[in-house]
Amino acid sequence: MGEESTLLLLTRQQVFDFYKRWYIPSNIVLAVAGNVDRRLVLEEVTKRYGSMPSGQNSELTSPPVEPEQGKFKYQELRGDISQSLVQIGFHTPGAFTKGWYACKVLEAILTLGRTAILNRKLKEEKSVVSSVSSSFLDFKDQGYLSLTLSADSKKLNQAEILAFAELEKIKAGSLSEEDMERGKRLLERDYYLGQENLSDLALQLAHSEHQARYSEWRDYIKKIRLVTSHQVIQVARQYLPLSRCSVLEYQPEKVNLRSLSAESFLNSLSLALPRALENTQEREGLEGVLSQRNKPTPQVKTREKSPSEISTASVVYPLREYSILRGPDVLVKESHALPLISLGIFFPGGRVFEDRHNSGITELMVRTSIKGTQKLTSSRIMSSFENLGLTIELKVEPDFFVYLLTGLSENLGEAVETLLEVVKHPKFEKEEIEKEKTHLKADAAQLPDSNLIDAQQLFLQALYGEHPYGLPPYGSGETISNLTRDDIVTWHERFVRSAMPVLVIAGDTEGSSFAGRFSNQLSSSDLSSVDLKKALPVKRLDSSRERVETRGRKETATVIGFLGPPADNPASISLTVLEAMGKTRFGLYHNCKPDEARSGWHLFLLYGNRSGK
């Protein structure tokens, strides 16, 4: 977005000159996606853009290519945050070039999914980070891969060493076929997920046409499937050497700066890596037997349908409802436009029944339930999903929580039994509970790092007070620490094993046949519906309330709200429409006075309905 000092100095004439130079037909890619008549669209494009000035093509030049990085770079910053963040970056080839596809698979192997190498090693096994993520800048002539680790400041050094050790292992040739297949299938999943929204689809088409040709985007899955482990190892060696690496550490203000230089950081890392590699190799020799990670990847069917056959203007199927005798209702929404499916098992209750003594227990219960069952280990659970191109999301909302499985539709049937085992028969091992407590405390501590999220939470506290809606969604450090295994087992018995869920299936499926698969597993005379009206009632406000918190930030976030009708009140529909109106270009932001619009970065209109209010 540029620097504030630079942007404030720009004149109207400079902005207008920039517009005339770059907003010309030869520099525009127009992408149209949706249920349209191509002939009519072309006529409309000709009418609206045909008279557009052609501009001067001689002025169009390729942007300068960044000079090749020849040495290791390091920088340390401080800010008003709760956990340390480290970014590890490397230059990569331009989009849709030969090495780019292998780099995309490499990124997926490292960070995509719960069983990705860095997630598995640093978070699940060693618990030295609270999260791992990555980003990939795709430019025409160059790219950039950035890995982000979030960790407690005391564990930052260990996290960095272990992360670099995993990169070195790949460069040395240590890369399993299971990791390769998992990465490819999750890339395929994300490719199709990016087409569910028409705006995203149009953006992808335009972006790929600008970088190469849209046909490259169309053949993306085919070329990803052709990437070999040898090619991934080769690009890791070529693009991930330490001499081409940059490290940025962003530390909390209360932490003393390490005062390292690029040279001293690199020297320290070089001394620590050999021992770290030796330790990981010894450990993996045992884990291969214990966790059965060498078990062959399930044979997955290959989808023959080309992406070029996919049309978002497909048949619209009605929402269908099926009932299971002494079991849950099943809602099915078929859509065969994309080879994707989502299966959600929704349980009413949870957070709305918490109090200030056990706040966070629903989140802890759901997270720990996927860490092992009576039959399956945590690693086998996650790999059984992700090796099939599926991922599991755990969502804990104020009035319900859900286990959501999303991915390639052709393989969902093979994962259903595993999902039901996770939901109904978690083991809740004490060791896994303690690990998740650590991660949950870190996530709770990081919430205030976002201005908007922090302001929204302060607003809910002011609005609801001691009601569960006003409590921190992840609980506090104290409440999380005090929760026991018995507390979690009791909570699971009350809101999962004895509760009547709602099943929702959406996507590329035959609804009636798939719904029937749950008749045996989820039907029981012991199940009962959770009555949300038995939760603590919401008290009406007798006066306005205010909560203010001062942080060392350059921006201010303010939330102004009102207590509204409950979700089952017809008036909630009107408020939903009002929220949608506020999000349009002619909504709340557009109608602000110029001075008010300039004084704030963003204006939002949000409506959240609850069972109570």
C-alpha positions in Angstrom: 0.0 0.0 0.0 3.0 2.3 0.2 4.4 4.5 2.9 2.2 7.2 4.6 4.9 9.8 4.0 4.9 9.0 0.2 1.1 8.8 -0.2 0.4 12.1 1.5 2.7 14.0 -0.9 1.0 12.7 -4.0 -0.9 15.4 -6.0 -4.1 15.0 -8.0 -2.1 15.5 -11.2 0.3 12.7 -10.3 -2.6 10.3 -9.7 -4.3 11.4 -12.9 -1.0 10.9 -14.9 -0.6 7.5 -13.4 -4.2 6.6 -14.5 -3.6 7.8 -18.1 -0.4 5.9 -18.4 -1.6 2.5 -17.1 -5.4 2.4 -17.5 -5.3 1.7 -21.3 -6.7 -1.3 -23.3 -3.4 -2.9 -24.0 -2.8 -3.2 -20.2 -6.2 -4.4 -19.2 -7.4 -8.0 -18.8 -11.2 -8.2 -18.5 -12.6 -11.4 -17.0 -16.3 -12.2 -16.9 -17.5 -15.2 -14.8 -21.0 -16.4 -14.2 -24.3 -17.3 -15.8 -24.0 -15.0 -18.9 -24.5 -15.1 -22.6 -21.0 -14.8 -24.1 -22.3 -13.1 -27.2 -24.2 -10.4 -25.3 -21.2 -9.9 -23.0 -18.9 -9.3 -25.9 -21.3 -6.8 -27.4 -21.5 -4.9 -24.1 -17.7 -4.9 -23.7 -17.3 -3.5 -27.2 -19.9 -0.8 -26.5 -18.4 0.3 -23.2 -14.7 -0.1 -23.9 -14.5 0.4 -27.6 -13.9 4.1 -27.5 -11.4 3.9 -24.7 -8.1 5.8 -25.6 -5.4 3.4 -26.7 -2.6 5.2 -24.9 1.1 5.0 -25.7 2.3 1.4 -25.8 5.9 2.6 -25.8 5.5 3.7 -22.2 4.6 0.1 -21.1 7.7 -1.5 -19.8 8.3 -4.6 -17.7 8.9 -3.8 -14.0 12.5 -4.1 -12.9 13.5 -7.5 -11.7 14.8 -7.5 -8.2 18.6 -8.2 -8.0 19.5 -11.7 -7.0 20.0 -12.0 -3.2 23.6 -13.0 -2.6 23.7 -13.2 1.2 21.7 -14.0 4.3 19.5 -11.2 5.7 18.2 -10.7 9.2 16.2 -8.0 11.0 14.4 -7.8 14.4 11.5 -5.5 15.2 9.3 -5.0 18.3 5.6 -4.1 18.6 2.5 -4.3 20.8 1.9 -8.1 20.3 1.6 -11.1 22.6 3.7 -13.7 20.9 6.8 -13.7 18.8 6.5 -14.0 15.0 9.2 -15.0 12.7 9.1 -14.9 8.9 11.5 -16.9 6.8 11.5 -15.9 3.2 13.1 -17.1 -0.1 13.0 -15.9 -3.7 11.3 -18.3 -6.1 10.7 -18.5 -9.9 7.9 -16.6 -11.7 4.4 -17.9 -12.0 3.7 -20.8 -14.3 7.3 -21.5 -15.0 8.7 -25.0 -14.8 10.1 -24.7 -11.3 7.1 -22.8 -10.0 4.8 -25.9 -9.9 7.4 -27.8 -7.9 7.7 -24.8 -5.5 3.9 -24.8 -5.0 4.0 -28.5 -4.1 7.0 -27.7 -1.7 4.9 -25.0 0.0 2.0 -27.4 0.4 4.3 -30.1 1.8 5.7 -27.7 4.4 2.6 -25.9 5.6 -0.7 -27.0 4.0 -2.8 -29.1 6.4 -2.4 -30.3 10.0 0.0 -33.1 8.8 2.2 -30.7 6.8 5.8 -31.2 7.8 6.3 -28.0 9.7 2.9 -28.3 11.4 3.5 -31.9 12.3 7.1 -31.5 13.6 7.0 -28.1 15.2 3.5 -27.8 16.6 2.1 -31.4 17.1 5.3 -33.2 18.1 7.5 -30.6 19.7 5.0 -27.9 20.7 7.5 -25.1 20.1 5.0 -23.1 17.9 1.4 -22.2 18.2 0.8 -21.8 14.5 2.5 -22.2 11.1 1.4 -20.6 7.9 2.8 -19.5 4.5 2.3 -17.1 1.7 3.4 -17.2 -1.9 3.8 -14.0 -4.0 3.2 -14.9 -7.6 4.6 -12.4 -10.1 5.2 -12.8 -13.8 9.0 -12.9 -13.6 9.7 -13.7 -10.0 8.1 -15.0 -6.8 8.6 -15.1 -3.1 7.8 -17.9 -0.5 7.4 -16.7 3.1 7.0 -19.1 6.1 5.5 -17.6 9.3 6.0 -19.2 12.7 4.2 -17.9 15.8 5.8 -18.9 19.1 6.4 -18.1 22.7 9.5 -15.8 22.9 11.3 -18.4 25.0 10.8 -21.0 22.3 11.6 -18.9 19.3 15.2 -19.9 18.9 14.3 -23.6 19.1 11.4 -23.1 16.6 13.8 -21.5 14.1 16.4 -24.2 14.4 13.8 -27.0 13.9 12.2 -25.2 11.0 15.6 -24.8 9.2 16.4 -28.5 10.0 13.3 -29.6 8.2 14.2 -27.6 5.2 17.7 -29.1 5.2 16.3 -32.6 5.4 14.3 -32.0 2.2 17.3 -30.6 0.4 19.2 -33.7 1.5 16.6 -35.9 -0.2 14.3 -36.9 2.7 10.8 -36.6 1.3 8.1 -39.3 1.5 5.6 -40.1 -1.2 2.9 -39.7 1.4 3.8 -36.1 2.0 4.0 -35.6 -1.8 0.5 -37.0 -2.4 -1.0 -35.2 0.5 0.4 -31.9 -0.7 -0.9 -32.4 -4.3 -4.4 -33.4 -3.2 -4.8 -30.4 -0.9 -3.6 -28.1 -3.7 -6.3 -29.6 -5.9 -8.8 -29.0 -3.1 -7.8 -25.4 -2.8 -7.8 -24.9 -6.6 -11.5 -25.9 -6.7 -12.4 -24.0 -3.6 -11.1 -20.8 -5.3 -13.8 -21.2 -7.9 -16.8 -21.3 -5.6 -17.0 -17.5 -5.5 -17.4 -15.9 -8.9 -15.4 -12.8 -8.0 -12.5 -15.1 -7.0 -12.8 -17.1 -10.2 -12.8 -14.0 -12.3 -9.7 -12.7 -10.4 -7.9 -16.0 -11.0 -8.6 -15.9 -14.7 -7.5 -12.4 -15.1 -4.4 -12.9 -13.0 -3.3 -16.0 -14.9 -3.9 -14.3 -18.2 -1.7 -11.5 -17.2 1.1 -13.7 -15.9 1.1 -16.2 -18.9 -2.2 -17.5 -20.4 -5.4 -18.5 -18.7 -4.8 -21.9 -20.3 -1.9 -22.3 -17.8 -4.5 -21.9 -14.9 -6.8 -24.4 -16.6 -4.0 -27.0 -16.8 -2.8 -26.3 -13.2 -4.0 -29.5 -11.7 -2.6 -31.6 -14.5 0.9 -30.1 -14.1 0.8 -30.2 -10.3 0.1 -34.0 -10.5 3.1 -34.4 -12.8 5.5 -32.9 -10.2 7.9 -35.5 -8.8 9.7 -35.7 -5.5 13.0 -35.3 -7.3 11.8 -32.0 -8.8 10.7 -30.8 -5.3 14.0 -31.7 -3.8 15.8 -29.9 -6.7 13.9 -26.6 -6.3 14.5 -26.8 -2.5 18.2 -27.0 -3.2 18.1 -24.3 -5.8 15.8 -21.7 -4.2 16.1 -22.4 -0.4 19.8 -22.0 0.4 20.7 -19.9 3.4 22.5 -17.4 1.2 19.1 -16.6 -0.4 17.2 -16.5 2.8 15.8 -13.5 4.8 14.6 -13.7 8.4 12.4 -11.2 10.2 11.7 -11.5 13.9 8.8 -9.5 15.3 9.0 -9.6 19.1 6.7 -8.3 21.8 7.8 -5.0 23.4 8.3 -6.6 26.8 10.9 -9.0 25.3 14.6 -7.9 25.3 16.0 -7.6 21.8 18.4 -10.4 20.8 20.6 -7.8 19.1 21.8 -10.3 16.5 23.4 -9.4 13.2 22.8 -11.4 10.0 26.3 -12.9 10.4 25.9 -13.8 14.1 22.4 -15.3 13.5 23.8 -17.4 10.6 26.8 -18.6 12.6 24.6 -19.6 15.5 22.2 -21.4 13.1 25.1 -23.2 11.3 26.4 -24.5 14.7 23.0 -25.7 15.9 21.7 -27.4 12.7 24.0 -30.5 12.7 22.8 -31.5 16.2 19.2 -30.8 15.3 19.4 -32.9 12.2 20.9 -35.8 14.2 18.2 -35.6 16.8 15.3 -35.6 14.3 16.7 -38.5 12.4 17.0 -40.6 15.6 13.5 -39.7 16.6 12.0 -40.5 13.3 13.5 -43.9 13.3 11.2 -44.7 16.3 8.2 -42.8 15.1 8.0 -44.7 11.9 7.1 -47.8 13.9 4.9 -46.1 16.5 2.8 -43.9 14.4 2.8 -46.0 11.3 3.6 -43.1 9.0 5.1 -45.5 6.5 1.7 -47.1 5.9 1.0 -46.9 2.2 -1.2 -44.0 1.1 -4.7 -45.1 0.2 -5.3 -45.6 -3.5 -7.4 -42.6 -4.6 -9.4 -42.5 -7.8 -8.2 -40.0 -10.4 -10.7 -37.5 -11.5 -10.8 -37.4 -15.3 -13.1 -34.3 -15.7 -11.2 -31.3 -17.0 -11.6 -28.0 -15.3 -12.6 -26.6 -18.7 -15.8 -28.6 -18.4 -16.8 -26.9 -15.2 -19.6 -24.4 -15.4 -20.8 -22.3 -12.4 -24.1 -22.0 -14.3 -25.1 -25.5 -13.3 -28.5 -26.9 -12.2 -29.8 -25.5 -9.0 -31.0 -28.2 -6.7 -33.4 -27.6 -3.9 -32.5 -28.0 -0.2 -33.7 -31.4 0.9 -34.3 -32.6 4.4 -34.1 -36.3 5.5 -35.0 -37.7 8.9 -33.3 -40.6 10.6 -35.3 -42.8 12.9 -34.3 -41.8 16.5 -31.5 -39.8 14.9 -30.7 -36.4 13.6 -32.2 -34.4 10.7 -30.0 -34.4 7.6 -30.0 -31.3 5.3 -28.6 -31.9 1.8 -27.9 -29.2 -0.8 -26.6 -30.8 -4.0 -24.3 -28.9 -6.4 -22.3 -30.7 -9.1 -20.6 -27.6 -10.6 -17.3 -28.5 -8.8 -15.9 -31.8 -7.4 -16.2 -30.5 -3.8 -18.2 -31.5 -0.8 -18.7 -30.3 2.7 -20.0 -32.5 5.6 -20.8 -30.8 8.8 -22.0 -32.4 12.1 -23.5 -29.5 14.1 -24.1 -29.7 17.8 -26.3 -27.1 19.6 -25.0 -25.7 22.9 -21.5 -25.6 24.1 -20.2 -22.0 24.7 -23.7 -20.7 25.6 -23.7 -23.0 28.6 -20.2 -22.0 29.8 -19.6 -19.7 32.8 -16.6 -17.7 34.1 -15.2 -20.8 35.9 -15.0 -23.1 32.8 -14.8 -20.6 29.9 -13.0 -22.2 27.0 -14.0 -25.8 27.8 -16.0 -26.3 24.5 -13.0 -25.1 22.4 -10.6 -27.3 24.4 -13.0 -30.3 24.1 -13.4 -30.0 20.3 -9.7 -29.5 19.7 -8.7 -32.5 21.9 -11.3 -34.8 20.4 -9.4 -35.0 17.2 -6.1 -36.0 18.9 -6.8 -39.7 19.2 -9.6 -42.2 19.6 -9.9 -45.7 21.0 -8.9 -47.0 17.6 -6.9 -44.3 15.9 -3.9 -42.1 16.7 -3.9 -38.4 16.0 -1.5 -38.7 13.1 -3.6 -41.4 11.5 -6.8 -39.4 11.9 -5.3 -36.4 10.2 -3.5 -38.3 7.4 -6.6 -40.3 6.6 -8.4 -37.0 5.8 -5.6 -35.1 4.1 -4.2 -37.9 2.0 -7.7 -37.9 0.4 -7.8 -34.2 -0.3 -10.0 -33.4 2.7 -9.5 -31.1 5.7 -11.3 -31.0 9.0 -12.3 -27.6 10.5 -13.5 -27.2 14.1 -15.8 -24.2 14.6 -17.0 -23.2 18.0 -19.7 -20.5 17.8 -21.7 -18.9 20.6 -24.7 -21.3 20.2 -23.2 -24.3 18.5 -20.1 -26.1 17.5 -19.4 -28.1 14.4 -17.0 -30.7 12.9 -16.7 -29.7 9.3 -15.0 -31.9 6.6 -14.4 -30.2 3.3 -12.6 -31.4 0.1 -12.6 -33.6 -2.9 -16.0 -35.2 -3.2 -15.0 -38.5 -4.8 -13.2 -39.6 -1.6 -15.5 -38.4 1.2 -17.1 -41.8 1.7 -13.8 -43.2 2.8 -13.4 -40.6 5.5 -16.9 -40.7 7.0 -16.1 -43.6 9.4 -13.0 -41.8 10.7 -15.0 -38.6 11.3 -17.7 -40.5 13.2 -15.1 -42.2 15.3 -13.5 -38.8 16.2 -16.9 -37.3 17.1 -18.3 -40.2 19.2 -15.2 -41.9 20.7 -12.3 -39.5 21.5 -9.7 -40.8 23.9 -8.9 -37.4 25.7 -5.4 -38.4 26.7 -4.0 -36.2 29.4 -0.8 -35.5 27.4 -2.8 -34.3 24.4 -5.0 -32.2 26.7 -2.0 -30.4 28.1 -0.6 -29.8 24.6 -3.9 -28.2 23.5 -4.1 -26.1 26.6 -0.8 -24.6 25.6 -2.0 -23.9 22.1 -5.3 -22.5 23.3 -3.7 -20.2 25.8 -1.5 -18.9 22.9 -4.5 -18.3 20.7 -6.3 -16.6 23.5 -3.4 -14.3 24.1 -3.1 -13.4 20.4 -6.7 -12.3 20.0 -6.1 -8.8 21.2 -3.3 -8.4 18.7 -6.0 -7.6 16.1 -7.5 -4.2 16.6 -10.9 -5.1 15.2 -11.2 -8.4 17.0 -10.1 -6.8 20.3 -12.7 -4.1 19.9 -15.4 -6.5 19.1 -14.6 -8.6 22.2 -14.6 -5.6 24.4 -18.0 -4.6 23.0 -19.4 -8.1 23.7 -18.1 -7.8 27.3 -19.8 -4.5 27.7 -23.1 -5.7 26.1 -23.4 -9.1 27.8 -21.4 -8.8 31.0 -21.1 -12.2 32.7 -23.4 -13.9 30.3 -21.5 -16.6 28.2 -21.8 -14.4 25.1 -19.6 -11.9 26.8 -16.9 -14.3 27.9 -13.6 -14.7 25.9 -14.2 -17.3 23.1 -11.0 -19.2 24.0 -11.4 -18.7 27.8 -8.6 -17.2 29.9 -5.2 -18.5 31.0 -6.6 -19.3 34.4 -9.8 -21.1 33.3 -8.0 -23.1 30.7 -5.3 -24.2 33.3 -8.0 -25.3 35.8 -9.9 -27.6 33.4 -9.4 -31.3 34.0 -9.8 -34.4 31.9 -13.0 -35.3 33.9 -14.4 -31.8 33.1 -13.9 -32.4 29.4 -15.3 -35.9 29.4 -18.4 -34.8 31.2 -18.9 -31.9 28.8 -18.5 -34.2 25.8 -21.0 -36.6 27.3 -23.5 -33.8 27.8 -23.1 -32.0 24.4 -21.9 -34.7 22.0 -22.5 -38.3 23.0 -26.0 -37.6 24.4 -27.0 -34.7 22.2 -28.9 -34.8 18.9 -26.9 -33.2 16.2 -27.9 -31.8 12.8 -26.1 -33.1 9.7 -25.5 -30.8 6.7 -24.1 -32.1 3.4 -23.5 -29.6 0.6 -21.8 -30.2 -2.7 -21.1 -32.9 -5.3 -23.2 -35.7 -3.8 -26.2 -37.8 -4.2 -28.0 -36.7 -1.1 -30.4 -39.5 -0.2 -27.9 -42.3 -0.6 -25.3 -40.5 1.4 -27.7 -39.6 4.2 -28.6 -43.2 4.7 -25.0 -44.0 5.7 -25.5 -42.3 9.0 -28.7 -44.2 10.1 -26.8 -46.8 12.1 -24.0 -44.6 13.6 -26.1 -41.7 14.7 -29.4 -43.2 15.7 -30.1 -44.0 19.3 -33.0 -43.7 21.8 -30.6 -42.1 24.2 -30.1 -39.0 22.1 -31.9 -35.9 23.2 -32.1 -32.3 21.8 -30.3 -29.6 23.6 -32.7 -26.9 24.6 -30.9 -23.5 24.1 -33.6 -21.7 26.1 -32.3 -23.4 29.3 -29.1 -21.3 28.9 -28.6 -18.2 31.1 -31.0 -15.6 29.8 -29.7 -12.4 28.3 -30.4 -9.4 30.6 -31.9 -6.3 29.0 -29.8 -3.1 29.2 -30.9 -0.4 31.5 -28.3 2.1 30.3 -25.5 2.5 27.8 -22.2 0.7 28.5 -18.6 1.4 27.5 -15.3 -0.5 27.6 -12.1 1.2 26.6 -8.6 -0.3 26.3 -5.4 1.6 25.4 -2.8 -0.1 23.2 0.4 1.1 21.5 -1.1 1.2 18.0 -1.3 3.7 15.2 -4.9 2.9 14.5 -8.0 2.9 16.7 -11.0 0.5 16.4 -14.4 1.4 17.7 -17.5 -0.8 17.9 -20.9 0.8 18.5 -23.8 -1.7 18.8 -27.2 -2.5 20.1 -29.0 -5.4 21.7 -31.2 -6.9 19.1 -33.9 -9.6 18.6 -33.0 -13.3 19.0 -32.3 -15.5 16.0 -35.9 -16.9 15.8 -37.5 -13.5 15.7 -38.7 -12.4 12.2 -37.1 -9.0 12.8 -33.7 -10.7 12.6 -34.2 -11.1 8.9 -34.6 -7.3 8.4 -31.3 -6.8 10.3 -29.6 -9.3 8.1 -30.7 -7.3 5.0 -29.6 -4.1 6.7 -26.1 -5.6 7.3 -25.9 -6.5 3.6 -26.9 -3.0 2.6 -24.1 -1.6 4.7 -21.5 -3.7 3.0 -22.2 -2.3 -0.5 -20.3 0.5 -2.2 -23.3 2.8 -1.6 -23.6 1.8 2.1 -22.3 3.1 5.4 -18.9 4.1 4.1 -20.2 5.9 1.0 -22.6 8.0 3.0 -20.1 9.3 5.5 -19.0 13.0 5.2 -15.7 13.5 3.5 -13.9 14.4 6.7 -15.3 11.4 8.5 -14.4 9.1 5.7 -10.8 10.3 5.6 -10.5 9.9 9.4 -11.0 6.1 9.4 -9.5 3.3 7.4 -12.6 1.1 7.4 -16.3 1.2 8.3 -18.2 -2.0 8.9 -21.9 -2.9 9.6 -22.1 -6.3 11.3 -25.1 -8.2 12.6 -24.6 -11.3 14.7 -27.8 -13.2 15.8 -27.9 -15.4 18.8 -30.4 -17.8 20.3 -30.9 -15.4 23.2 -30.5 -12.0 21.6 
